């Protein structure tokens, strides 16, 4: 079984993915552009700018994701996982900008203002790039089985909702 969790920056994809993977005994797969940027020794924003002019970066990332997800049951927490993979369940997380900026500021030890600007820039870059490379609009949630507000519910509550949805889907 492949479960994908997507959402914008700071929506809680990784936190929920970890909780869900542990609960199900699945592997959590969450390769990120942050990891690739770190390997290259550049900032995430600079790496994204590079990817905007070199679509091979995205294509290589996607091949890796497809290969890894095919190996065993997993929870995949990436922006494009729900579009790239033949997932059994597609989850979209959302939260107000204020909540997402607070999370990012805490995680990256930056101000809320810096986090807000980072989120806005990153989302705009990703949206433009994904539309250009794949024709995918990351704001379009019509591809998802369920959309959940991570600003309103805890990771444990969100996990419980998804586990109940999995049980429900197995009935049909």
C-alpha positions as CSV (number, residue, x, y, z in Angstrom):
1,X,0.0,0.0,0.0
2,X,1.2,3.5,-0.9
3,X,-0.2,6.4,1.1
4,X,0.9,9.9,-0.1
5,X,0.7,13.0,2.1
6,X,1.1,16.4,0.4
7,X,0.6,20.0,1.4
8,X,2.4,23.3,1.3
9,X,5.4,24.3,3.4
10,X,4.8,23.9,7.1
11,X,1.6,22.0,6.7
12,X,2.8,19.0,8.8
13,X,3.4,16.4,6.1
14,X,6.5,14.9,7.7
15,X,5.1,14.9,11.2
16,X,1.9,13.2,10.2
17,X,3.8,10.8,7.9
18,X,6.0,9.7,10.7
19,X,3.1,9.1,13.0
20,X,1.1,7.2,10.3
21,X,4.1,5.1,9.2
22,X,4.8,4.1,12.8
23,X,1.1,3.2,13.4
24,X,0.9,1.1,10.3
25,X,4.4,-0.4,10.5
26,X,5.2,1.1,7.1
27,X,8.4,2.8,5.9
28,X,8.3,6.6,5.7
29,X,9.7,8.0,2.4
30,X,10.3,11.7,2.4
31,X,13.0,12.8,0.1
32,X,13.1,16.6,-0.2
33,X,14.7,19.3,-2.2
34,X,16.2,20.5,1.1
35,X,18.3,17.3,1.2
36,X,19.4,17.8,-2.4
37,X,20.3,21.5,-1.7
38,X,22.3,20.5,1.3
39,X,24.2,17.9,-0.7
40,X,25.0,20.6,-3.3
41,X,26.0,23.1,-0.6
42,X,23.5,25.7,-1.6
43,X,20.3,27.2,0.0
44,X,17.0,25.7,-0.7
45,X,15.8,28.8,-2.6
46,X,18.9,28.8,-4.7
47,X,18.5,25.1,-5.5
48,X,14.9,25.7,-6.5
49,X,16.0,28.5,-8.8
50,X,18.4,26.1,-10.4
51,X,15.7,23.5,-10.8
52,X,13.5,26.2,-12.5
53,X,15.9,26.2,-15.4
54,X,16.9,22.5,-15.3
55,X,13.9,20.1,-15.4
56,X,16.2,17.1,-15.2
57,X,16.5,17.8,-11.5
58,X,12.8,17.2,-11.0
59,X,12.8,14.2,-13.3
60,X,15.7,12.6,-11.5
61,X,14.0,13.2,-8.1
62,X,10.7,11.7,-9.5
63,X,12.5,8.5,-10.8
64,X,14.1,8.0,-7.4
65,X,10.7,8.5,-5.6
66,X,8.9,6.0,-7.9
67,X,11.7,3.4,-7.5
68,X,11.8,3.7,-3.7
69,X,8.0,3.6,-3.3
70,X,7.7,0.4,-5.3
71,X,9.8,-1.5,-2.9
72,X,7.4,-1.9,0.0
73,X,4.4,-0.4,1.8
74,X,5.2,3.2,2.6
75,X,3.9,6.6,3.5
76,X,5.3,9.2,1.1
77,X,5.5,12.8,2.3
78,X,6.4,15.0,-0.7
79,X,4.7,17.8,-2.6
80,X,4.2,15.9,-5.8
81,X,3.8,12.3,-4.5
82,X,0.1,12.2,-5.0
83,X,0.5,13.1,-8.7
84,X,3.7,11.0,-9.4
85,X,2.7,7.8,-7.7
86,X,-0.1,5.3,-8.1
87,X,-1.1,5.8,-4.5
88,X,-3.8,3.8,-2.7
89,X,-4.7,6.9,-0.6
90,X,-3.9,10.6,-1.3
91,X,-4.0,13.0,1.7
92,X,-3.7,16.8,1.4
93,X,-2.8,18.8,4.5
94,X,-3.5,22.5,4.9
95,X,-3.2,25.0,7.6
96,X,-3.4,28.8,7.8
97,X,-0.3,30.7,6.8
98,X,0.2,32.0,10.4
99,X,0.3,28.4,11.7
100,X,2.7,27.2,8.9
101,X,5.0,30.2,9.4
102,X,5.2,29.6,13.2
103,X,6.1,25.9,12.6
104,X,8.8,26.8,10.0
105,X,10.2,29.5,12.3
106,X,10.4,27.1,15.2
107,X,12.0,24.3,13.0
108,X,14.5,26.5,11.2
109,X,15.1,29.0,14.1
110,X,14.1,32.1,12.1
111,X,11.6,34.9,12.7
112,X,8.0,34.4,11.8
113,X,8.4,37.2,9.2
114,X,11.3,35.4,7.6
115,X,9.4,32.1,7.6
116,X,6.4,33.8,6.0
117,X,8.5,35.3,3.2
118,X,10.3,32.0,2.7
119,X,7.0,30.1,2.4
120,X,5.6,32.6,-0.1
121,X,8.7,32.5,-2.3
122,X,9.0,28.7,-2.1
123,X,5.4,28.1,-3.0
124,X,5.4,30.5,-5.9
125,X,8.6,29.0,-7.3
126,X,7.3,25.4,-6.9
127,X,3.9,26.3,-8.4
128,X,5.5,27.9,-11.5
129,X,8.0,25.0,-11.9
130,X,5.5,22.2,-11.5
131,X,3.1,23.9,-13.9
132,X,5.8,24.2,-16.4
133,X,7.4,20.8,-16.0
134,X,4.3,18.7,-15.4
135,X,1.2,20.8,-15.9
136,X,0.5,20.2,-12.2
137,X,-1.1,23.0,-10.1
138,X,-0.2,22.3,-6.4
139,X,-3.3,24.4,-5.3
140,X,-5.6,21.9,-7.1
141,X,-6.8,19.4,-4.5
142,X,-9.3,17.5,-6.8
143,X,-6.8,14.5,-7.0
144,X,-7.0,13.8,-3.3
145,X,-9.1,11.4,-1.3
146,X,-9.2,13.6,1.7
147,X,-8.1,17.2,2.7
148,X,-7.4,17.8,6.4
149,X,-6.7,20.9,8.4
150,X,-3.5,20.4,10.4
151,X,-4.0,23.8,12.0
152,X,-7.1,22.5,13.7
153,X,-6.2,18.8,14.5
154,X,-3.1,17.3,16.2
155,X,-1.0,14.8,14.3
156,X,-2.4,12.0,16.5
157,X,-6.0,13.1,15.6
158,X,-5.1,13.3,11.9
159,X,-3.6,9.9,12.0
160,X,-6.7,8.5,13.6
161,X,-8.9,10.1,10.8
162,X,-6.7,8.5,8.1
163,X,-6.6,5.1,9.8
164,X,-10.5,5.2,9.9
165,X,-10.5,6.1,6.2
166,X,-8.2,3.2,5.4
167,X,-10.6,0.9,7.2
168,X,-13.6,2.4,5.4
169,X,-11.9,2.0,2.0
170,X,-11.1,-1.6,2.7
171,X,-14.8,-2.3,3.1
172,X,-15.5,-1.3,-0.4
